[in-house]
Amino acid sequence: MSVVTWCFEKEREKVTDSFSGHFSLGCGEENVVLWESNKSVAVCTLSVFLAESCGEGVTVQVVDRKGCVETFTVTTNNTRSRTFKNVKEIRVTCEPGLQSFFCYGRYCCDVHYFI
């Protein structure tokens, strides 16, 4: 004879929020926080557009609740979008170079979390 135990988790309500903004950083400026939260977000879809840069582009870092960092690069006149889990912080670094005096762009984030 076998006994089967069923566990049911109460379905949680999902909340969605969107925010966007502009960034302008000096050449070589590092780890500028674009957004951070005291609580981790279940899922975040982040899009970054880079209009102008000093060098090859900007480096975007997404930090999760465990402190792990995922990194991607956005080059001038391009947009990159990625989806991440358990996001706590979004940072950007302006790569040094001689093409401009600053890095300028926009970002947009759609976040989904449970309450």
Secondary structure, 3 states (H helix, E strand, C coil): CCCCCCCCCCCCCEEEEEEEEEEEEECCCCCEEEEEEEEEEEEEEEEEEEEECCCCCEEEEEEECCCCEEEEEECCCEEEEEEEEEEEEEEEEECCCCCCCEEEEEEEEEEEEEC
